[in-house]
Amino acid sequence: MLHDLGKATVLFQNKLRKSIDGTAVTSDALRHELISALAWDALIEGKDDQQIVRLGRTIVAADIDAAMVAAAQRGRALWIQCSGGAEAELPLSFSTTGGIGAFIGVLILGHHRLPAATLTRDAFTASEHVNWTSPLAANALEVAPGCPYWHDAGWIERLHLELSRCTEGCTEMFSLDLYARTALMFADHLGSASKAAGDGLGHLANSMKLDDRSVPADSLARHVSRVTNATRGAFHALYEARNDYPALLYDEVPSNIVHPSPKAPARFQWQGRAAAAAAEVVATGEGGFFACIMSGTGTGKTRAAPVILSAAAFNDVKRERRSLRFTLALGLRTLASQSGKEYVQDLGFTDRDVRVLVGQPPISFDARNPPKVAGGDSSDHLIGLDAIEVLSAEGAIPDEGSPEEHDWLIGLSYDPDRQVPAFLQLMAEHDQGNGRGAKLRRLAETPILCATIDHVIAAASPVRSRHLAAALRIITSDLVLDEIDQFSSEDLSVVARLVHLAGVAGRRVIILSATVTGYIAGTLEAAYREGWSVHARLFGLQDKVHLLCTSDAEGADACATSIGGDAFEALFDKVRRATMEALKDQPPFRLAEMLEADRAADLPVAIGAACSRMHDRHAVTIDGFRVSVGFVKMTRVSHTADMASALPAAEGRLRLKICLHSRFLRLHRAWIESRLKEALTRKGDDPNTGLRALCHDWNIFARARAAGCRDIEIVLICSPVIETGNDLDFDYAILDPVSSRSIVQASGRVNRHRLTQAHAANIGLIPRPVVCWEGQGLLEFPGVETRMPEQLGRIRLANFGAADRLAETLFGDRIMGVIDARLILEDGPQPPLLRAERAHLESFITGRAGIEAWMSSPVARNSLTMSRERRFRRSAASEVLFHLIVTDAQTEEWKVDRLPGRTNPLTEPAMMLQRDAEPADVLFEGLHEAVLTEHYGGDLPGSRRMKSELQISWPVYGAGGDIGNVVYSTGLGLRRAPAEASFAQDGEP
C-alpha cells in the first residue's frame, strides 16, 4: 500500500504523461521507490516496533501528507549531495534500526531494484536510485495536483487493518529477500499485467499500448489496490503453500528408487546403505537435511540422489514434508537434457514427472523434430523467462490450453491437495500472450526439474527481477547440486548463497562430487545450517540439521550421519578416510607419466609420440585392425584448435583427428558429441560394438588399407568440454595440468566403463601448463594466478614454492603413478598448487563480500553490492553470435549478430569471417553435409531454428567491441585470423 507513494509526485506524473504523448523523457532524478522509502522513514523515524504498531491504529491521511513533504525535502537535499557523481548514503534511519520499520522500509526501497551499499555494508547508498545528471524542478518532488490515493475513502481503514496484523518482534530480516520481496515483486507484476485502459484523470500508475499508440492505463489508486490484493495471494503461494506444490507421493515414485535392491551389483549397493542411513537419521526428529555424496566415477550418482532424497523425504517426521519434489542443478546444458532422459529411461520416472529447463533447447540426434521454441516481447518482472524453455525429458509439453494439457496436468500428481496456487494460475492468464506466465506455471507444476544451475542461481543475486522464477523453485523444491566442485572459487561463493536460501526455505540439499574438498563441503553445510536456523525461527521448528555423508566405498565408516551428534567436519573426515583406504586397496585403473618438452613448440611432436606409445599399450583389435581412441585436452579454445592443426601424422599408422571445443556450430558440436557417445559407450559383452560401427560408417578401415597400415589412432583434441558429464570411455588421455580437479575429472574419462587394471601409463601429463609458456608465464586465464577483484589481491605460485610452474613442482609426487581422487582428498602436507587453490577459494568465501558477511548483515544481504563483488560465471567479455544461413545445398552465408538476445538484433553479413582450408587428416570428412542431411533431411528449417542451431558465440573484450578477423573450418571451428600459432617452431608464422 505504501510502495508506490513516490508515483504521486509531479516528477513521476509528468514523466508518464510525456511518455504517453510520445515526448522523449530522461531517467528520473530520484526513483519513485526511493521517495516512497523516504516517506516511510519520516513516518516511523525514532519509533520502535511497539510504537509502529500503535501508529498503525492511529495514522491518518494528513500524516502521509506530512511524510511526503519531508520526503521531498530530504530527496532534494540528497540529489544536491550527489551532484558531480559523489556517492552519498541514503538518509534512511530504518536501515540501522531493524524491526518492523526496517522490514517494510527495505521492501519499499528494493521492490524494483536493490540499492547499492557502502564498502562497510552498514548503510545503503544512492547510486541506483539517484541520477544527479537529470534535472529536478523546484516542485518535482511535491505531490502532483489532484487527490492522492491515500485520501480515497476506505484507504486509511485498509491501512489500519494491514498494519494491525503486525506484532512486536514479528519480523525476520533474513527471510525478507526470499519471501516478502519476491511476493511483492510477483504481485507488482500481476498488478501491472492486469492493467486496463483508463480515462487519464487524476494520478496515473502506468500506460499501455492500444492500436500501436500509448494510452493512459490504471490510475495510481487502482494500481495500488490491485497490488495490495495480489500481494496476499502471492505471499500465500510462496510462504503458506510452500509445501503444497505438485510432488510425487510414495506410491508414485519408482519402486527401485524407494526400495533400492539389496541384490544390486556390488558397485551400487552403497546406495541402499546410504538411503537406510538417511531414513534413520531424519526419523529422529524434525529438522533440515544436508547430504554430501562423494561416490566415484561410474558408481551411480545419478540414481543415488533421488534414492537418498526419497528416503529423507518419506521418513520425515512432518507429514506435510513427505513428498518428492526437487531441482537437479547441473553445470552444463547438455547434462540437464541427459539427466532428464536418464531419470525417465533408466530410473523409471514418468515423462510427466520430469522436465528439463535450458536456455536453448538441446540439439538431439534421436528425433528429427525438436520442441518448438516459444518467444515474445519483453516487459516487466518476468522478462527473465524469455530466455528459457521448460521441456519434456522425452517429448514436447502439450500446448497451453490444448485438450491434451488437461490430462497432462492431472498426471502431475495423484494428490488433489497438491496443486499450483491460484495466484500462479492468474499469472499465467495475464501473461499478455508472451508465454512467460505459462512458463512460470510449468516451472511450478513440475515435480522433478533438471536444470542448468544458471537458471536457479539467480535467486542468490536478486538485483532486479530476473530472479523471480528461480526463487519460486528454490522456495518450493529440494535442491540437488551435481559436481559441486566444478565451479570456480567465485562461483562457489555465490553457490553458498543459494544453498543458504534453500535452508531459509526449509528445503533439503544434496551436493555431489567424487573430489569435493572438506573446505567446500563444510562451507556449504555451514551456509545451509544458518539458513535452516532462519527457517526454524520463522515456523517454530527445532533448530537442527540432519547430516549425511557417504561414498561408494565399503565399510561402516564410508557412510556417516549425525545421529550420534557428530558435526559435519567429523563426518566428512570419517568418510574421506574410508574412501582413501578403499582407493588404496583397489587395482589401478589410471597410471600417469610425464611428457618431455622444453618449449610450447615441442608439444605437437611430444604429444604425437605419446599418442603412439599409448596406442601401442592400449589399442584394441577390431576386425583385424588395432584401434585406439584417445584425447588430448587443452585448456584454451585457441590452444585446442592450434594443437589439432599442428599435431603431426603418425609414422607407419593412420592417425585421424577430431577437434571439439565451444566455437563449433552448435549443430556440429552436438553431432560430434553424439557420435562419441555411441562409439565410446563401452559396456556389455562386446564393449567395442560402437567403435566398430564408427569405423565402418566412416570408412576408417578402408582408409587404413589404402594407407597400407593396420594401426589406427583416433585422437580427439578438445577443450575442457570433455571433463564433466561425458560418460565416455577412452583408451588414454594427454592432459594440460592446469588444476588438480581438471586432472582427476579428465582422467575419469579413461578406462571408465571397462575398468581393466592398468599395467602401463594411460595418462600423459604435459610437463607445464600450456598457458605458462605464454605472456608473463603465469597460470592464468584460466588458473589460480588470474587477476581477481582488486580488494582480494592476487595469488602468485612463487609464494607457494612453485616459481617454475612445472607440473612435478605444482603437484609433487601425487601425479606420479596412480591417478584418482586421492590427488585431492589426501590429507597431510599439500603440494603448492593445492595450497594455492585453497587460498584462492578462501579469498572469495571470506572477507567483506563473503558468505558470512552476506548472512549476517541485512544491509549487505539486501544490496546489489554483494552481487557485484561476487558474481556467478563472471566474464569481462560481451558476446556476438555468428550464424550460418543455409539457403540450399549450394548457397550459404555467414552473418554476425552484434546484439544477441535483443528484440531488434543488429545482424549483418560477417565480412570479417573467412573460410579456412579443411585439414586433410580429420576423421569426419564431409561432416557439414552429413550433419545437415541427418538432422534436417531434405527440408531446411525456418530461419529462427537455423539461427539457433547453426550459431557460434564469440567473446568480445574491451569497450570498443572490435571482433577482428576470424576464420572458420568444419574441422577446426572458429578461430581468430591469422590462425594463432601457439605451437609454431621458431621462424614459422
BELWOFEN-V417532 format. One record per residue. N is the residue number from 0. RES is the residue in three letters. SS is DSSP state (a for helix, b for strand, c for the rest). Layout:
n=(N;N)
res=(RES;RES)
ss=(SS;SS)
This chain:
n=(0;1;2;3;4;5;6;7;8;9;10;11;12;13;14;15;16;17;18;19;20;21;22;23;24;25;26;27;28;29;30;31;32;33;34;35;36;37;38;39;40;41;42;43;44;45;46;47;48;49;50;51;52;53;54;55;56;57;58;59;60;61;62;63;64;65;66;67;68;69;70;71;72;73;74;75;76;77;78;79;80;81;82;83;84;85;86;87;88;89;90;91;92;93;94;95;96;97;98;99;100;101;102;103;104;105;106;107;108;109;110;111;112;113;114;115;116;117;118;119;120;121;122;123;124;125;126;127;128;129;130;131;132;133;134;135;136;137;138;139;140;141;142;143;144;145;146;147;148;149;150;151;152;153;154;155;156;157;158;159;160;161;162;163;164;165;166;167;168;169;170;171;172;173;174;175;176;177;178;179;180;181;182;183;184;185;186;187;188;189;190;191;192;193;194;195;196;197;198;199;200;201;202;203;204;205;206;207;208;209;210;211;212;213;214;215;216;217;218;219;220;221;222;223;224;225;226;227;228;229;230;231;232;233;234;235;236;237;238;239;240;241;242;243;244;245;246;247;248;249;250;251;252;253;254;255;256;257;258;259;260;261;262;263;264;265;266;267;268;269;270;271;272;273;274;275;276;277;278;279;280;281;282;283;284;285;286;287;288;289;290;291;292;293;294;295;296;297;298;299;300;301;302;303;304;305;306;307;308;309;310;311;312;313;314;315;316;317;318;319;320;321;322;323;324;325;326;327;328;329;330;331;332;333;334;335;336;337;338;339;340;341;342;343;344;345;346;347;348;349;350;351;352;353;354;355;356;357;358;359;360;361;362;363;364;365;366;367;368;369;370;371;372;373;374;375;376;377;378;379;380;381;382;383;384;385;386;387;388;389;390;391;392;393;394;395;396;397;398;399;400;401;402;403;404;405;406;407;408;409;410;411;412;413;414;415;416;417;418;419;420;421;422;423;424;425;426;427;428;429;430;431;432;433;434;435;436;437;438;439;440;441;442;443;444;445;446;447;448;449;450;451;452;453;454;455;456;457;458;459;460;461;462;463;464;465;466;467;468;469;470;471;472;473;474;475;476;477;478;479;480;481;482;483;484;485;486;487;488;489;490;491;492;493;494;495;496;497;498;499;500;501;502;503;504;505;506;507;508;509;510;511;512;513;514;515;516;517;518;519;520;521;522;523;524;525;526;527;528;529;530;531;532;533;534;535;536;537;538;539;540;541;542;543;544;545;546;547;548;549;550;551;552;553;554;555;556;557;558;559;560;561;562;563;564;565;566;567;568;569;570;571;572;573;574;575;576;577;578;579;580;581;582;583;584;585;586;587;588;589;590;591;592;593;594;595;596;597;598;599;600;601;602;603;604;605;606;607;608;609;610;611;612;613;614;615;616;617;618;619;620;621;622;623;624;625;626;627;628;629;630;631;632;633;634;635;636;637;638;639;640;641;642;643;644;645;646;647;648;649;650;651;652;653;654;655;656;657;658;659;660;661;662;663;664;665;666;667;668;669;670;671;672;673;674;675;676;677;678;679;680;681;682;683;684;685;686;687;688;689;690;691;692;693;694;695;696;697;698;699;700;701;702;703;704;705;706;707;708;709;710;711;712;713;714;715;716;717;718;719;720;721;722;723;724;725;726;727;728;729;730;731;732;733;734;735;736;737;738;739;740;741;742;743;744;745;746;747;748;749;750;751;752;753;754;755;756;757;758;759;760;761;762;763;764;765;766;767;768;769;770;771;772;773;774;775;776;777;778;779;780;781;782;783;784;785;786;787;788;789;790;791;792;793;794;795;796;797;798;799;800;801;802;803;804;805;806;807;808;809;810;811;812;813;814;815;816;817;818;819;820;821;822;823;824;825;826;827;828;829;830;831;832;833;834;835;836;837;838;839;840;841;842;843;844;845;846;847;848;849;850;851;852;853;854;855;856;857;858;859;860;861;862;863;864;865;866;867;868;869;870;871;872;873;874;875;876;877;878;879;880;881;882;883;884;885;886;887;888;889;890;891;892;893;894;895;896;897;898;899;900;901;902;903;904;905;906;907;908;909;910;911;912;913;914;915;916;917;918;919;920;921;922;923;924;925;926;927;928;929;930;931;932;933;934;935;936;937;938;939;940;941;942;943;944;945;946;947;948;949;950;951;952;953;954;955;956;957;958;959;960;961;962;963;964;965;966;967;968;969;970;971;972;973;974;975;976;977;978;979;980;981;982;983;984;985;986;987;988)
res=(MET;LEU;HIS;ASP;LEU;GLY;LYS;ALA;THR;VAL;LEU;PHE;GLN;ASN;LYS;LEU;ARG;LYS;SER;ILE;ASP;GLY;THR;ALA;VAL;THR;SER;ASP;ALA;LEU;ARG;HIS;GLU;LEU;ILE;SER;ALA;LEU;ALA;TRP;ASP;ALA;LEU;ILE;GLU;GLY;LYS;ASP;ASP;GLN;GLN;ILE;VAL;ARG;LEU;GLY;ARG;THR;ILE;VAL;ALA;ALA;ASP;ILE;ASP;ALA;ALA;MET;VAL;ALA;ALA;ALA;GLN;ARG;GLY;ARG;ALA;LEU;TRP;ILE;GLN;CYS;SER;GLY;GLY;ALA;GLU;ALA;GLU;LEU;PRO;LEU;SER;PHE;SER;THR;THR;GLY;GLY;ILE;GLY;ALA;PHE;ILE;GLY;VAL;LEU;ILE;LEU;GLY;HIS;HIS;ARG;LEU;PRO;ALA;ALA;THR;LEU;THR;ARG;ASP;ALA;PHE;THR;ALA;SER;GLU;HIS;VAL;ASN;TRP;THR;SER;PRO;LEU;ALA;ALA;ASN;ALA;LEU;GLU;VAL;ALA;PRO;GLY;CYS;PRO;TYR;TRP;HIS;ASP;ALA;GLY;TRP;ILE;GLU;ARG;LEU;HIS;LEU;GLU;LEU;SER;ARG;CYS;THR;GLU;GLY;CYS;THR;GLU;MET;PHE;SER;LEU;ASP;LEU;TYR;ALA;ARG;THR;ALA;LEU;MET;PHE;ALA;ASP;HIS;LEU;GLY;SER;ALA;SER;LYS;ALA;ALA;GLY;ASP;GLY;LEU;GLY;HIS;LEU;ALA;ASN;SER;MET;LYS;LEU;ASP;ASP;ARG;SER;VAL;PRO;ALA;ASP;SER;LEU;ALA;ARG;HIS;VAL;SER;ARG;VAL;THR;ASN;ALA;THR;ARG;GLY;ALA;PHE;HIS;ALA;LEU;TYR;GLU;ALA;ARG;ASN;ASP;TYR;PRO;ALA;LEU;LEU;TYR;ASP;GLU;VAL;PRO;SER;ASN;ILE;VAL;HIS;PRO;SER;PRO;LYS;ALA;PRO;ALA;ARG;PHE;GLN;TRP;GLN;GLY;ARG;ALA;ALA;ALA;ALA;ALA;ALA;GLU;VAL;VAL;ALA;THR;GLY;GLU;GLY;GLY;PHE;PHE;ALA;CYS;ILE;MET;SER;GLY;THR;GLY;THR;GLY;LYS;THR;ARG;ALA;ALA;PRO;VAL;ILE;LEU;SER;ALA;ALA;ALA;PHE;ASN;ASP;VAL;LYS;ARG;GLU;ARG;ARG;SER;LEU;ARG;PHE;THR;LEU;ALA;LEU;GLY;LEU;ARG;THR;LEU;ALA;SER;GLN;SER;GLY;LYS;GLU;TYR;VAL;GLN;ASP;LEU;GLY;PHE;THR;ASP;ARG;ASP;VAL;ARG;VAL;LEU;VAL;GLY;GLN;PRO;PRO;ILE;SER;PHE;ASP;ALA;ARG;ASN;PRO;PRO;LYS;VAL;ALA;GLY;GLY;ASP;SER;SER;ASP;HIS;LEU;ILE;GLY;LEU;ASP;ALA;ILE;GLU;VAL;LEU;SER;ALA;GLU;GLY;ALA;ILE;PRO;ASP;GLU;GLY;SER;PRO;GLU;GLU;HIS;ASP;TRP;LEU;ILE;GLY;LEU;SER;TYR;ASP;PRO;ASP;ARG;GLN;VAL;PRO;ALA;PHE;LEU;GLN;LEU;MET;ALA;GLU;HIS;ASP;GLN;GLY;ASN;GLY;ARG;GLY;ALA;LYS;LEU;ARG;ARG;LEU;ALA;GLU;THR;PRO;ILE;LEU;CYS;ALA;THR;ILE;ASP;HIS;VAL;ILE;ALA;ALA;ALA;SER;PRO;VAL;ARG;SER;ARG;HIS;LEU;ALA;ALA;ALA;LEU;ARG;ILE;ILE;THR;SER;ASP;LEU;VAL;LEU;ASP;GLU;ILE;ASP;GLN;PHE;SER;SER;GLU;ASP;LEU;SER;VAL;VAL;ALA;ARG;LEU;VAL;HIS;LEU;ALA;GLY;VAL;ALA;GLY;ARG;ARG;VAL;ILE;ILE;LEU;SER;ALA;THR;VAL;THR;GLY;TYR;ILE;ALA;GLY;THR;LEU;GLU;ALA;ALA;TYR;ARG;GLU;GLY;TRP;SER;VAL;HIS;ALA;ARG;LEU;PHE;GLY;LEU;GLN;ASP;LYS;VAL;HIS;LEU;LEU;CYS;THR;SER;ASP;ALA;GLU;GLY;ALA;ASP;ALA;CYS;ALA;THR;SER;ILE;GLY;GLY;ASP;ALA;PHE;GLU;ALA;LEU;PHE;ASP;LYS;VAL;ARG;ARG;ALA;THR;MET;GLU;ALA;LEU;LYS;ASP;GLN;PRO;PRO;PHE;ARG;LEU;ALA;GLU;MET;LEU;GLU;ALA;ASP;ARG;ALA;ALA;ASP;LEU;PRO;VAL;ALA;ILE;GLY;ALA;ALA;CYS;SER;ARG;MET;HIS;ASP;ARG;HIS;ALA;VAL;THR;ILE;ASP;GLY;PHE;ARG;VAL;SER;VAL;GLY;PHE;VAL;LYS;MET;THR;ARG;VAL;SER;HIS;THR;ALA;ASP;MET;ALA;SER;ALA;LEU;PRO;ALA;ALA;GLU;GLY;ARG;LEU;ARG;LEU;LYS;ILE;CYS;LEU;HIS;SER;ARG;PHE;LEU;ARG;LEU;HIS;ARG;ALA;TRP;ILE;GLU;SER;ARG;LEU;LYS;GLU;ALA;LEU;THR;ARG;LYS;GLY;ASP;ASP;PRO;ASN;THR;GLY;LEU;ARG;ALA;LEU;CYS;HIS;ASP;TRP;ASN;ILE;PHE;ALA;ARG;ALA;ARG;ALA;ALA;GLY;CYS;ARG;ASP;ILE;GLU;ILE;VAL;LEU;ILE;CYS;SER;PRO;VAL;ILE;GLU;THR;GLY;ASN;ASP;LEU;ASP;PHE;ASP;TYR;ALA;ILE;LEU;ASP;PRO;VAL;SER;SER;ARG;SER;ILE;VAL;GLN;ALA;SER;GLY;ARG;VAL;ASN;ARG;HIS;ARG;LEU;THR;GLN;ALA;HIS;ALA;ALA;ASN;ILE;GLY;LEU;ILE;PRO;ARG;PRO;VAL;VAL;CYS;TRP;GLU;GLY;GLN;GLY;LEU;LEU;GLU;PHE;PRO;GLY;VAL;GLU;THR;ARG;MET;PRO;GLU;GLN;LEU;GLY;ARG;ILE;ARG;LEU;ALA;ASN;PHE;GLY;ALA;ALA;ASP;ARG;LEU;ALA;GLU;THR;LEU;PHE;GLY;ASP;ARG;ILE;MET;GLY;VAL;ILE;ASP;ALA;ARG;LEU;ILE;LEU;GLU;ASP;GLY;PRO;GLN;PRO;PRO;LEU;LEU;ARG;ALA;GLU;ARG;ALA;HIS;LEU;GLU;SER;PHE;ILE;THR;GLY;ARG;ALA;GLY;ILE;GLU;ALA;TRP;MET;SER;SER;PRO;VAL;ALA;ARG;ASN;SER;LEU;THR;MET;SER;ARG;GLU;ARG;ARG;PHE;ARG;ARG;SER;ALA;ALA;SER;GLU;VAL;LEU;PHE;HIS;LEU;ILE;VAL;THR;ASP;ALA;GLN;THR;GLU;GLU;TRP;LYS;VAL;ASP;ARG;LEU;PRO;GLY;ARG;THR;ASN;PRO;LEU;THR;GLU;PRO;ALA;MET;MET;LEU;GLN;ARG;ASP;ALA;GLU;PRO;ALA;ASP;VAL;LEU;PHE;GLU;GLY;LEU;HIS;GLU;ALA;VAL;LEU;THR;GLU;HIS;TYR;GLY;GLY;ASP;LEU;PRO;GLY;SER;ARG;ARG;MET;LYS;SER;GLU;LEU;GLN;ILE;SER;TRP;PRO;VAL;TYR;GLY;ALA;GLY;GLY;ASP;ILE;GLY;ASN;VAL;VAL;TYR;SER;THR;GLY;LEU;GLY;LEU;ARG;ARG;ALA;PRO;ALA;GLU;ALA;SER;PHE;ALA;GLN;ASP;GLY;GLU;PRO)
ss=(c;c;c;c;a;a;a;a;b;a;a;a;a;a;a;a;a;a;a;a;a;c;c;c;c;c;c;c;c;b;c;a;a;a;a;a;a;a;a;a;a;a;a;a;c;c;c;c;a;a;a;a;a;a;a;a;a;a;c;c;a;a;a;a;a;a;a;a;a;a;a;a;a;a;a;a;a;a;a;a;a;c;a;a;a;c;c;c;b;c;c;c;a;a;a;a;c;c;a;a;a;a;a;a;a;a;a;a;a;c;c;c;c;c;b;b;b;c;c;c;c;c;c;b;b;c;c;c;c;b;c;c;c;c;c;c;c;c;c;c;c;c;b;c;c;c;c;c;a;a;a;c;c;c;a;a;a;a;a;a;a;a;a;a;c;c;c;c;c;c;c;c;a;a;a;a;a;a;a;a;a;a;a;a;a;a;a;a;a;a;a;a;a;c;c;c;c;c;c;c;c;c;c;b;c;c;b;b;b;b;c;c;b;b;b;b;c;c;b;a;a;a;a;a;a;a;a;a;a;a;a;a;a;a;a;a;a;a;a;a;c;c;c;c;c;c;c;b;c;a;a;a;c;c;a;a;a;a;c;c;c;c;c;c;c;a;a;a;a;a;a;a;a;a;a;a;a;a;a;a;a;a;c;c;c;c;c;b;b;b;b;b;b;c;c;c;c;c;c;c;a;a;a;a;a;a;a;a;a;a;a;a;a;a;c;c;c;c;a;a;a;c;c;b;c;b;b;b;b;b;c;c;a;a;a;a;a;a;a;a;a;a;a;a;a;c;c;c;c;c;c;c;c;b;b;b;b;b;c;c;c;c;c;c;c;c;c;c;c;c;c;c;c;c;c;c;c;c;c;c;c;c;a;a;a;a;a;c;b;b;b;b;c;c;c;c;c;c;c;c;c;c;a;a;a;a;a;a;a;a;c;c;c;c;c;c;c;c;c;c;c;a;a;a;a;a;a;a;a;c;c;c;c;c;c;a;a;a;a;a;a;a;a;a;a;c;c;b;b;b;b;b;c;a;a;a;a;a;a;a;c;c;c;c;c;c;c;a;a;a;a;a;a;a;a;a;c;b;b;b;b;c;c;a;a;a;c;c;a;a;a;a;a;a;a;a;a;a;a;a;a;a;a;a;c;c;c;c;b;b;b;b;c;c;c;c;c;a;a;a;a;a;a;a;a;a;a;a;a;a;a;a;a;a;a;a;a;a;a;c;c;c;c;c;b;b;b;b;b;b;c;c;c;c;c;a;a;a;b;b;b;a;a;a;c;c;c;a;a;a;a;a;a;a;a;a;a;a;a;a;a;a;a;a;a;c;c;c;c;c;b;b;b;b;c;c;c;c;c;a;a;a;a;a;a;a;a;a;a;a;a;a;a;a;a;a;a;a;c;b;b;b;c;c;b;b;b;b;b;b;b;b;b;c;c;c;a;a;a;a;a;a;a;a;a;a;c;c;c;c;c;c;c;b;b;b;b;b;b;b;c;c;c;c;c;a;a;a;a;a;a;a;a;a;a;a;a;a;a;c;c;c;c;c;c;c;c;c;a;a;a;a;a;a;a;a;a;c;c;a;a;a;a;a;a;a;a;c;c;c;b;b;b;b;b;b;b;b;c;a;a;a;c;c;c;c;c;c;c;b;c;b;b;b;b;c;c;c;c;a;a;a;a;a;a;a;a;c;c;b;c;c;c;c;c;c;c;c;c;c;c;c;b;b;b;c;c;b;c;a;a;a;a;c;c;c;c;c;c;c;c;c;c;c;c;c;c;c;c;a;a;a;c;c;c;c;a;a;a;a;c;c;c;c;c;b;a;a;a;a;a;a;a;a;a;c;b;b;c;c;c;a;a;a;a;c;c;c;c;c;c;a;a;a;a;a;a;a;a;a;a;a;a;a;a;c;c;c;c;c;a;a;a;a;a;a;c;a;a;a;a;c;b;c;a;a;a;a;a;c;c;c;c;c;c;c;b;b;b;b;b;b;b;b;b;b;b;b;c;c;b;b;b;b;b;b;b;c;c;c;c;c;c;c;c;c;b;b;b;c;c;c;b;b;b;c;c;c;c;c;c;b;c;c;c;c;a;a;a;a;a;a;a;a;a;a;c;c;c;c;c;c;a;a;a;a;a;a;a;c;b;b;b;b;b;b;b;c;c;c;c;c;c;c;c;b;b;b;b;c;c;c;b;b;b;b;c;c;c;c;c;c;c;c;c;c;c;c;c)
